[in-house]
Amino acid sequence: MSVNDELKQLADAYASKKITRRTLWKGAAALGLSAPWIAALEKGATAAPAPTWTQRKSANQTDKATTFIVAVEGDIDTFDPGNTVGSKTAQTTLQNIFDQLTQYPIVEKQAPDGSTYKTVDATQINPMLCEEWHWDGNNMVFTMRDGLTYANGDPIDATTMVAGYTRIEEGTISNWLIGMGGVIKDSSAFQAPDPKTFVIALTQQNPLTPKNNVMHNNSCMDPKEIDAHKTADDPWAKEYFKKNLATGNGPYKLDSYKPGDSITLVANDKYYGEQPKFTTVILKIITEPVQRVQLLQKGDVDFATLIPKKQVDDLKADPNLKVLLIPSDLIRFIEMNGKIPPFDNKLVRQAVAYATPYQTIIDEVYKGYAQPAKSIVPNGMPTSDFSAWKYDTNLDTAKGLLKQAGFEGGKGLPDINLVYRVGDDEQERTAILMQAQLKQIGMDVKLQPLAYAAFNEAEQAQTRDKLQFWLDEWISWVKDPYYHLSWLGQSQSVANYPNLNNARVDEIIAQYTLAPEGPERDAASVEAQGLVTDECNYVFVCQPNWTVFTRADIDGYVYYNDELPRYYDFFRTGS
């Protein structure tokens, strides 16, 4: 029995009250876990401990040639690809564990500073797990590669895809993604006329479904694993896969996971493609931005995520580092829950928008490495339109709106907590500026930092009543305004966290999401943007540049639309 299996048995026995807390701790200690990790086990984590960080520091040159170390900002919130939305660490891990049926081809582009970088051509959809795909009327038809297996050796064919997509449709929030616009009525759309042929039968041929299908959310799990862990109350084993990573089919597999410390991936020796240059990847969870910077500068890590923009100029000047700056469609915004007082009042929401110090945030928090964001559809995406924007910073207007709402000078307001993610320097500094600015119009706001997993769990709660007022971000992985609006503007969307609810916006999205491109579709998008701006559940703060920080001897980075690094592409120069 493996360590993971023994830990799982201990955790399950404790959860079902078959053993005491003392027995749990004694058993976990015997398996080599220290106190912090036993505490994590007590809360539900079951993966085996990874090698300690101090052990990695003594890596020899051979290890350096084959080992890639990354400092990431947060922990895993879920290991279930069909139910992950918020944690970049979780999404990146899953993207490197699973391949999808198709993927975008890699091309070269030029950054604003004239340097070239690799990215993807989102207008083309290439085979990945399949060897070919085509349209047959309204149907997407995939011809599967021969000899595919999961990392444990279980075979993959068209029937595997049927089982995997059925779980996506019936047991995950990603059914919203794959079925966007109503193109999939139910799981009968997934068919395998023979082991080599997988069919997705759509109600309408459209440009969005093929692009949605490249994402890690549509990763297909091993049907044998689903069957092994399902229960009568949980037929898709969602609770199990929230805490346990399924066996993948991509270039890497999980070696170990130490909650709050590290995730270790190793090359999948059964991968159908070439083996990656880095056969070991260690994701070191470092919640403090300053520490991520220090580890990168010292060479203790090769790549670091979410580095504060205030560090960019210094890091660009370091000859031991590479810094890449790329314009991004990602929007950073403030969200206000339309179902929770006082933000159930549109006038209060608009008062916050007028009080927001946009240019100060761009200059002081992002050090100019950001552009204004004045619409739900970001600059750089087709039909983006800023004409309805009216919230340039004006404290007098903000005070007047608060008075109209019945809260003159802040009198009568309920308690207000502004929530942001721990480890995100820009969110923290923005929150501090917002707190000071809102105080000037009479709104006393308390700041509440939350760890990544806790933040994501609260934000994604089905009741949508866990957060009142918070900082967030969104990037749409498809450059289409209706894809984007479907996620953030449609009243029933699983990602419409602030409960924006406008009947006309819903009507526009329903009518035009799958419509052919043209002036009518574009004009309707502009109308919807204006309505969302007026509702003001979102206050669009800015669009930061995407920044990539690596050691100078690291090459191969590819910018994907989802901004999730594929470790398969990386290599160390001179090795």
N, C-alpha and C positions, 0 to 999 in steps of 0.2 A: 504493500500500500504506500502511495506517495505521501510526502509531507502535506501537500494540498488536500489530499483525501482525508488524512487524519485531522487536519484543522477543520475541514468541513464537518466531519463527524462530531467533533467537539462543539463547534458552533451550533449545529442543529440540536444536539443533546441539551445544550444550555438554553437555547431558544424555546424548546419544548418542556423545559423545567425537569428534565430527567437527571441532570447533574447540578450541583451547586456552583456558585461563582468561584468558590475556593478550588473545586475540582477542575473547573475550566482553566484557571490560572496555573494550577500545578501541571496539568497536562500540556498546556501551551508552552510553559517554561521548559519542560522536558524536551520539546521539539526545537528549542533554540530561540524562541521569541523573547525579546526584552519587554519590560513593563509597558512602554508606550504602545507597542504593537499588540500586546495582549489586550490592552484597553480598547484598541481598534477592533480586535477580534470580537470582544464582548459586545460591540455595537453592530456587528454583522459582517465585518470583513473576513474573508476566508482564504485569501491567497497566501502562498508561502512567502517567507521573507526573502528579500533580494540581498545580494552581496552588499555589505556596508559601504558607505561612501569613502571611508578611510582606506578600504582595500583597493578601491579604484585608483587612488592617488599614486600607488606604487606600480602602476602599469608600465611594462617595458615597451620597447620600441615596436615589437611585434604586435602587442596589444593596441598600440596607437594606430598602427596601419589598418587594423581590422575593427577597431572600436570607436564608435561615435557617441559623444556624450553631450546631452542637451539639457539646459536649464529651462524648465517650464514653470509657468506662474501658478498653476493650480492642480488640484487632484482630480481624480475620476469622480464623476457623478453617477454614471451608469456605464456598464459594459455592453448594453444592448444597442446595436446599431440602428434599429428601427425606432428607438425611443430616446435618442440623444439629441439635444438641441443646444445646450448652453456651454458645456465644458470643452474648451479647445483641446485640452489634454486627452479627454476621452475620445473626441472626434479624430484627433490625429492618430492615436493608438489604433482605433478601428480602421482608419483609412490605410494603415500600413499592414494590418492583419488580413484584410479582405480585399480581393479584387472584385470588380463588377463585370457585368456582361460587356460593357462598352466604356470607352474613355476618349477624351479629346487628344488630338495629336500635339506634340511639342513643337514650338516654333521660336524664332528669335525676335526680339523687339528692342526698341531703343528707349531708355529712360530719359526724363527731362534734362539730366545733366550730360547727356550724350553717350553714356555707357550702354552697352548692350547686355541684355539678360534673357533668360529662357522663360517662356510662358506657354500658354496653350491657345490653340485656335478653336474657340467655342462655336464656330460655324460648321465644324466637321465632327462627325461621330465615328470613331474607329473601333474595330473589334477588340475585345480584351479576353474575357473567358470564352466568348464565341469566336469563331473564325470568320464569320460573315453574318451580316444582317441586312434585311431589306423590308420595304413595305409591300404587303399584298392586300390591296384595297385599304381597309381600315386597320389591318393587322400588322403588328411588328413581328417579323419572323427571324429567329436566331438559329444559326447552325452551330452547335457546340463543338469545341475542340475535342479531339480524342485524348484519352488518357489523363484527364483532369482528376485530381484528388484533393481532399482536405489534407491538412498537415499530419493527421493521424492515419492517413492512407485510405479513408473512406472515399469511394468513387463519387464523381460528380457528373451527372448527365441532365437531360432535359427534365426528367421526373424530379430530380433534386431541385431544379429551378421552380417547378410547380409548387413543391412543398414550401420552399423558401419564400416565394412571393405570396403564397396563401397566408403564411404567418404575417407578412408585412401588411396585407390587406385586412386581416381579421384581428390581429393582435398588437398593432403598433400605431403610433401617431403618424408614421410615414405614409400611411394609406392616403393621407391628405395630399402628400407630395406626388405620389405616383398617379393618383386619380384626379389631379387638379383639373377643374373645369367639368367634372362629371364624365370623363372618358372611360372610366372603369366602373361598372355597375356593382359587381361582386366578384368573388374569387373564381367564379367559373370562367372569367376572362383569361385565366392562366391554363395553358393546355400543352400537352406533350403528345402529338400524334405518333411520335416514335422517339426512342432514347436520344437521338441526335438532334431533334428539332423541338425548339421551345417557341411558343406563340403567346403574345399578349394581344388579345382581341379587344380592340378599342371601339367605342361608339362613333369615333370620328378621327380621321387622320389629322394630325396637328403638329405644329413646330415645337411645342413645349415638352411633350412626353419623352422624346428621345434625349433631350437635354437633362430632364429630371432623372432619367434612368442611370446616369453616370455616377451618381452620388453614393457615398458610403452608407447612407440610410437604406439603400436598396441592396445591401449585402445579404446574401442567402446563407442561413445557418444550416448546419448538418442536421437533416431530419432525425437521425438516430439520437443526436444529443437533445433535440427538442422532446422527443418521446421519452427519453430517459429521465427528464427533469420536470415534465408537466404533472399537474395534479388536477383533480376534479374541479377545484375552484380556480385553477390557473392553467387552462389547457395549452397556453403558449409559453409557459415557464418564464413569464416576465419577471417575477420576483427573483428567480434563480439567476437569470442572465443580467439582471441589474448589478449583481455583486460578483458574477463569475463570467470571465471572457470565454466565449464560444471558440471552438477550434476553427481557424480561418483557412483560407485558400490562397492568401497573398504571399508576398516575398518574406514576411516575418511571422513569427509566432511568439506567444508570451512565454518567457522563461520564468519570471517571478514578478510579484507585485508586493511592495511593502507600503501599506497605506500611509500617506503623509510624507513619504521619503522618496521612493523611486519605483520606476517600472522598467524592467529589463526585457528587451526583445532580442531574439536570436534568429538567424536566417532559417527559413523553412527549407529543409533539404529535399522536400517533395515538390517544390515549386516548379511549375511548368516552364517558366522563363529562365533567363540567366540568373545566377546567384548574385546578390548584391555585393558591392565592394566592401561595405561595412557589414560584417557578419554578426556583430553585437551592437545594439543601440541601447543606451541607458538614458532614460528620462528622469532627471533629478528634479524633484518637486521643491522649488525655492520660492516661497511666497513673497519674500522681500525683494523689491526691484533693485535696491542697492547691492544686495548680495549677488544677484544674477549678473550685474555689471562687473563686480569684482572678480567673480569666477571666470568670466569671459576674458577679462584683461590679463589675469594671471595664467590663462591657458588651461585651467582646470576643467573647462567645458569648451566644446567646439562650436556651439550654436546656442543662442539664448533668445527667448521669446519675450514679448511685451516689455522691451527696454524703454524707459521714460524718454520722451522727446527731448527733455532738457539735457540728456546725455549725448545726443546725436553729434553735435559739433566736436566734442572732445574725442568721441570714438572714431569719427571720420579722420581725425588727425593722427590716430595711432597706427603706425605702419604694420603692426602685428594683426590688424583686424581688417575685415571687409564690411562696408556698409552700403546697402542698396536701398534707394528710396524710390517708391513706385506709387503713382496716383491710384487711389482706391475708391471703390463704390461704397465702402463701409461708412455708415453714418453713426455718429455718437449722438445720443439724444437723452432727454429727460422724459420719463413716462409718469403719467398721472392717472390713477385708476378711476374711471368714470362711474364706478359703483360705490366708491368709498368717500365719505365726506372728508374735507370740503371740496374734493375734486369731482364730485358729482355735479358741481355747478360750473358750467362752461366759463363764466366770467372769472372765477378763481383761476382756472387753468390759463386763461388768456392773460391774467395779471402776472402769473409766473413767467409767461413767455415774454412779456414786455420788460420784466425785471431782469431777465437773463443777460449777463455781460458778455455777449458773443465774441466781440473782437478782443476783449481782455483775455478770455479763455484761449483764443487762438494764439495770441502774442505771448502770454505768460505761461500757460500750461503746455501748449504744443510748440512753442518757440518758432512759430511761423510755419511749421511743417504740417499744415492743414489748410483746407479751403472752406469757405462758408457753405453751410447746408441750409437751404431754405424751402425744401419740399420733401415730402415723403419719398419721391422718386429722386435718387441722387444725381448730381451732376456727373455726366459720363454714361448714363443710361438713356436709351432712346426716350424721347418726349419729356425729359426732365424740364420742369417749368417753375420758375421762381416768381412769376407775376402776381400770385395771390398772397405772397408773403407781406406781412404788415407789422411784424413784431420787433422792429429795430428797437434797441434798448431805450426805454423811456420810463423812468421811475414815477413821474407824475401821472402818466396814463395808467401805469400799474396800480397806483394808489386809488385812482378814480374807479377802476374796474372792481377793486376789492370793496370799495364803498358801495357800488351798485349791487354787489353780491350780498350786501348786508353785513359786511365785516370791516367797517371803517376802522382804519388804524390797527387792524388785526383783532379787534374785540369780538369775542364769541367764537373764534376759530377753535376747532378741536386740536388735540395733540397731533403734531406732524413730525414724522420721521423720514429723513432722506437716506435711503439705503444705497450702498455701493459695494462692489466686490473688493475684498481684501487682496492686496498684492498688485492692484492696478493704480499706479502712481497718478496717472492723468484723471481717473475717476475721483480719487481722493482729493486732489487739488481743486478739481472742478466743484466738488461738493462743498469744500471750504469756502470758495468764492461765492457759491450760490447761497450758502447760509448767511454770509455777511450781507449780500445784496438783498435778500428777502427780508432781512431784519429792518432794512431801511423803509420798507413799505408796511411794516407792522406784523410780518409773519415770523414767529419764533420757531425755528426748525432745529430739531436734534439730528445729529449725524449718527448713522448706524451701519458700521462696516460688517459684512457677512462673508464668511469663507465661501469659496466657489461652489462647493457642493450644496451648502445650505441655501445660498442665493438661488441657485438653479432650481432646487426643489421647491422653494417658495414661489418663484416666478412661474414655474410650470404646473403648479397645483391646478387640478381641474376646476376647482371652485373659483379660481382667479380672485381670491379675496385675501391673499396672504401679504401682498405688498400694496402700499398706499401711494408711495412717491419714491422714485428710484432712478438711478442712472443706468443706462444700458447701451447696447450697440446692435447693429444688424448689418449683415452683408448678404445680398441675394446672390446665389451661386449661378443664376441664369440672368443674363442681361436682357430682361424683358419687363416692361412696366407692369404688366398684368400678373406675371409670376410674382413680382415684388408686392403688388397691392393685394394679391390673394393671401399672402402671409400676414401682412401688417394691417390691412384696411378692411378685410372682410370680417363681418361681425362674429362669425362662427369659427374663424381660423384658430387652430391650436396655438398659434404664436401671437394672437392679438391680446397680449397680456393686459394692456390698460383698458380693455373693454370699450374700445371705440365702436360706436354703433350708429351708422347712418344708412338709412334704407336706400338712398339714391346711390351711394358708393357700392353697396351690395348689388344693386341692379346693374350698374355699369360693369362690375367685375364678372357677373354671371353672363352678361350679353357679349362681352368682347374678349374674354380670356382666350378662347379658341378661334376667334374670328380672324380672317386673313388680314395681313398688314395693309394699312392704307390710311387716308386722311380722316375717315370717320372714327376708326379705332384710336388714332392719335389724339383727336379732339376730345374724345370721351375720357382718355387718360388725363388730359389737362384739367377737365372738369372735376374728375375725382380728386386730383391733387389739391385743387382749391377747396373742396369740401373738407378734406382731411385737415388741411391747414387751419380752417375756421374752427373745426371741432377741438383742436388743440390738445388732444390726449398725448401727443408727442410734441416736444419742443426740440427742434433740430439744432444741435449745438455746432457741429462741424463735421467735415470729412477728413480725418487724418491721413497722411500718406502712410502706405504700408512700408515698414522698415524691416530689413533683414540684417542681422548681425552674426557674422561668423569669424573664426580665426582665418588668417590670411592664407593658410594652406588648405582650406576647404573649398571645394568647387562642386558644380553640378546642380546648384539650387534651381528649381523650376517653380515659378509663380503660377499657382492654379487659382481658378475663380473662387474657390472656397478658402483660400489662404491657409490651407493645411499642408505642411511640408511632407513630401514623400521621401523617406529616407533611402529608398531604393535608388534615387537619382544622385545621391551625394557620393563623393570620393575625396580622398586626401591626395593632393598633388605631391609628386615625388615619391609615392609609395609603390 
